[in-house]
């Protein structure tokens, strides 16, 4: 058998490159002082690389082998660490600002499996019925086994109107489920609000992006101005996959007057930090019920955990996702980069959320309540004051005409009828109303 001629200069360069990369990633000092075990491992790596370049059945590209090795090294640390080629940086930027076309799901690698954290409300994935916890086994005709997170994102994003075929395995379903999804522009609007009942507001936060805090303040001021002072607020963080840490801190600070919001603790001192709340001129002391579920992750858990530990909000729903770690992105040469975990975060009482999640104070499963139609009988038809002859009619107080509000482009309206039939929202509203009633009974 005739072997191809081996390019010794190329191999030497490849070995030198991988040694330099591994040394820089390992945080060695410039003096290159390291223990014998590390150097032996590096020597083993270069030996394998040399052997594959010489004798593998097909031609191999040393650069590709090195990139795959780094990908495996970083990716095996935890589900949120990854080696990113240049194109992955563009996707990373899209996650926090700008507009992009896709199907609208947040995904993660969980136990080496591509898993849905949550669908983004109002997107093709959400409307088609993709659920938190769905395991994605194929994207179009490609298996997701050993697929990097950024690769999966790239496959699902693309030109608006083009179709993507997603195949998932769902707990309790006997067979895999296929979804044919037409890509659309993913809405960047992350905050919506509505009045559930006079004095009681509903604030929906779908993710934590740049300037989410500004949108929340605008919505809160609108809710508060309509009622002079809110009697209670339902904050909906269900299926909110999180986002920017600074936004979670600022949002928590809106409702706290002092104390810790969240602390992050890493192996290095520079990655350890405590974020605190400060007094504000705005009085937002009204009671709050926060809704969470298994799709509430990261920044959502920071807000829920902070307000729960300070007894500032009652948490209702089901246990959250449990993503309690902080990542940083470190740029490398030629526009490559690595995203890796630098710390875990803790609630004000020192609770670690990682893999545990936030447990609700009151557990309520999601359910859409159906209105029961009752046949009227003579027993049901009780005579009331209004049925009496010549009864006084209720006095109608004239209301000032409300100015017409301009709807922003891409603004999505809340289906208030659906909210009224949402078991978790209804329970939250009942709690707030009950709190107001008991407060009056106690004279507070």
N, C-alpha and C positions, 0 to 999 in steps of 0.2 A: 504494500500500500504506500502510495506516495503522499507525504505530508507537505502542506504548503510551507513556503519559506517563512520563517518567523522574523518579524521586525523587532530586533532587540532594542532599538532606539525608542520605538513606540511603547514597548512594554516598560522600559525604564521610566519614561515620562508618566505612564499610567500609574505605576507603583508610587512614584514620587507624589503624584497628585492625590492619590487616596490616602497616603500617609499624612500629607499636610491637612487634608480635609478632616480626617479622623482626629488628628491632634488638636485642630482648632475647635472641633465640636466637643471634645472631651475637656476643654478648658485647661490644657496644659500651659505651663509658664513658657516664656520665650526661650528659656534655657533648655527646654525639652527634657526636663527631669521627670521621669516617670518610673513606676515600678516595673520589675521584670515581667510580671504577668501581662501587663498591658502591651509591652513590646513583643512578647511572644505571640500574643493574639494578633497584633498587626502583621508580624512575620507570617503567621498562618494564613492571613487574608491574602497577602501578596503572593504566597505560594499557590493558593487556589486560583487566583487571577491568572498567574503565569501558566499554570497547567491547562486552564480552559482556553486561553488564547492559543496555546500550542496544539492541543490535541482534540478539542471538541469537534464533533462531526461536521458542524457548519461554521462558517466564519462568525466570529463574535466581535462585537464592538466594545472595547474596554470602557469607554465613557458610559455606555448604557448599563454595563454590569455594575459600574461604580455607583451610578445614580440609583439603580435598583437596590444595591446594598445599603445605601444611606436611607432610602425609603423604608426598607425593612427595619433598620436600626431605630429610626425615630418613631415609625408607626407602631412598633411593638412596646413603646413606653406606656401609652394609654390611648383611649379612643379619640382624644382631642389633640394629640400631637401628630404632626405630619411634615414631610419634606415636600416643598412646593416648587414646581417649575414656574417659569415666568408667567405662563397663562393663568396660573392659579391665583396670582396676586390680583388680577383684574376681577375675578370672581369674589375675592375677599372684600374688595372695595365696594362692589355692588350690594353686599349684604348690609351695609350701614348707610349708604347714601345712593342717590341716583335712582334710575328706573331700569328695570330689565325685564326681558320676556322669558317666561318659564311656566311651570305648572303650579308652583306655590306650595312647596312642602319644605320643612326643616328636617334634616336627616343627621344621623350620627352613626358611628361604628360601635355596636354594642356586642361584646363577646365575638368579635370578628365578623359580625353580621350587619349588613346595611339596614338600619331601622329608622322608622319615621318617629321623630320627636313630636311633631304636630303639623297638621295642615294649616296654612295661613287662610284666615277667614276671607271669603269672597273670591277665592281663586279657583281655577279648574280642578285642582286636587280636592279642595274642600267641598266644592259643589258636587263632585263625582262620588264622594263618600269615603275617601281614603281616611284612615283613622290612626290615632296615636298608637304606637306599638306594632303597626303593620311591618312585616319583614319583606323588604324588596329583594326578590331573587333574580329578576331580569329587568333590564331597561332596553326596550326594543328587542333585538335578538342577542344581546350580550348578557352573559351571566355576571352577577355582581360578586361572585366569589373572589376574594383577594383584591377587590377593586378599591382603589384609594377614594377617599371622600370627594376630593376635587374632581376626580374623573367622573364620578356619578353626577355631580353637579353640572359638569360640562355637557353630559349627555342629555340631561333634562332641560337645560336652558337652550335657547336657540330662537330662530325667527318666529315672530308672532303668526299664529294661524296654522303652523305645522304641527302634525300629530306625533305624540310620544306614547308608546305602549309600555305600561308599567304592569309587572306581574308581582303579586304579593301573596304571602302566606299570612293568614290571620288566625289568631287563637280562637278555637271553637268552630272554625270553618273546615269542612271535610276535605275541600280541594282548594288549590290556588285560585286566586281571583285576578282577572285581567281588567285593566282600566285603559281605555283609549282616550287620551287627554289632548285637547288642542291647546297649544301654548297661547298665553295671553300676557299682556302687560301686568306685572305684579304690582298691586297698589301700594304706594309708599305711605299712605295715610295710616297712622298707627293709633289714633285716638278718636273715639266717637262718644256721644253722650245723649241722654234723653231724660225727661222727667217721667218717672214711673207712676207717681201719684203726687199731688200737691205737697211740696216740702221734701220730697224724697227723690234724689237723683241717682242716675245710673251712669257709670263711667267705664267704658270698654277700652282696654289697652291691649293691642294685638301684638306689639313688639316694642323693643327699646332701640330706637334709631337716633341719629343726630337730630337734635331739636325737639324730641318727643316731650321734654319738659315744658317747652314753650307752648306746644299744642295743648297739654294738660292744663296749664294755667288758664289759657283762653277758654277752654271748656268749663273749668271750675267757676270762673268768673261769670260765665253765662248762666250756669245752673244757680249760682248764688244770687245773682241779680234778679232772676225770675221769681225767687221766693224770699227775698230780703235776707233770709238766713236759712240754710238747709237744716232740716231736722235729722237727716241721715243720708248716707251715701253707700251705694253698692258699687264696689270696684271689682270689675270682672277681669281676672288674669288667666282665665281658662284657655288652654292651648296657646299660651304666650311663651314662645321658646326662648325669650330673653333678648340679649343684645349687649348694649354698651353699659359698662359698670357705672360710669359717671352719671348716666341718666337715671339708673336705679337709685343711686345715692341722693340725687337732687329731688327725685319724686318722693322718696321717703321723708326727706327733710321738710317737705311741704306740710306734713302732718305731725311732726315731732318738734318739741321745743328744746331738746337737749339730749345728751347721752350718745352712746355709740349707735351707729347704723349697721355697720358691718366691719369686720376686720379680716384682712388677708394675711396669711402666715406662710412663708416659704423657708427653704433651707438657708438662703442667704438673707442677711439683714435688710438689704435694699429692697427685697421682695416682701417685706413685712410692713404693713401699714394699717392704721385704724382711721375709719371715716366717721365723723361725728355730725350730729345735728345741732342747729343753732336757732335761737329765738327769732321769731318773725313778727312783723307788724300785722300780718293777716291772721285773723281768728278763724281757724278751721278745726275747732274742737268738737264738731258734731260727730256722732258715732258712725263707725264704718264697719261694713261687712265685706270681706275680701273673698271672692270665689276663686278656687284653684282646682286643678285636676292633674292627671298624669302627664298632660302636655305642658304644664307650667314648669318652666326650667330656668336655671341660671339667674338672670336679673329679676325675673318674676319672684323667684324664691328669696332673693335678697329683700325685696320690698315686703313680701308676706312675712318673712321671718323677723324683720326689724319691727314692724307694727304689731306683730303677735307678742314678741318679747317685752315690748313696752306697754302691753295691755291697751294699745291704741286702736286695735281692730280685732274683730272676731273673724276667724278663718273658717270658711264653710266649703264643703265639697269633698274631694278625695285626695289622697296623698300625692304630692307633686313628684316631678321626674327624678330629682336628686342629682343635679349637675352642680356640684359645689367646688369647682376648681377654676383657676384663673390662667389664661394663656397669654403669651406674648409672641410677637412675630419678629424674627431676627433676619435681616437681609444678608444675603451672601453675594458672591461675585456673579456676574452675568445675569442678574435679575432673578436668581434663585433665592429661596428663603426657607426657613424652618419655623413652624409654629409649634410651640411646646409649652407644657404646663410649668408654671413657676411657683404657684401657691394654691392653698385651699382657702376657702372663705368660711367665716364663722358668724353666726348671729350674735346680737348683743349679749346674750346669756352664755355664749361660748359653744353653742351647738354646731357641729359640723353637718352640713347638708349633703356632703358627698355620699352618693349611693343610698342615702336614707330618705331624703326629701323632707318637705314640710308636712307635718301631719295636721289635719284640720281640727279645730276645736269641736266642731259638729260635723259628722260625716253624713253627707247626703249624696246619693247617686244621681246622675243626670237622668232626667225623664221629662218627656213632653206630656203634660197633662191634657187629657181630652175632656172637653165640656160634656157633662152628662145631660141628655135631654130627658126631662121628666114630663109625663102626661099629667095634665092638670085634672084634679078630681075635686069633688066638693070639699074634701078635707084639706086639700092643698090650697084651695082658693079661700083664704081667710080674709074677712072684711077688714079694711084698714081705714084710717081717717080720710084718706083721699076718696074713698068710695061712698062716703056719706053725702047725702043731698045738701047742696049749698055749702059744702066744705070750703074753708079758706084756701086759696091757692098760695103756694110759696112765693114770697116776695122776690122778684128778680132784680138783682143789683147790676146795673149797667157796667160793663167792662170796657176799658179803653181799647180802641182798635190796635192790635199788635202790628208793628211795622213789618213789612215783608222783608225777609232775609234772603240775601243772595247766596245761592249754593255754589260752593267752590267747585272747580273742575275736579273730577274723580272722587268727589265726596260721596260716601255711601251712607244711606239712611238706615236707621235701625228699625227692624220689624217689631214694633211695640206689641202687636198681638202675639207674636211668638214668645216674646219676653214674659208676657203675662201667663203663658202656659208652660214656662220653663220652671220645673220643680225647684231647682236650686235658687233661681232668682226670686221666685215667689216666697220661698222659705226665708231668704235673706230680708226681703221687704217686710214680712211678718215680724221678724225679730226686731227690726228697727222701729216699727210701729209700736210693738209691745214695750220696747225700751222707753219710748216717749211717754207711753201711758203710765208705766210704773214710776217714771221720774216725777211725773205730776202727782201721783199718789203719795210719794215720799217727800213731796214739797221741795225737790231739788230743781 
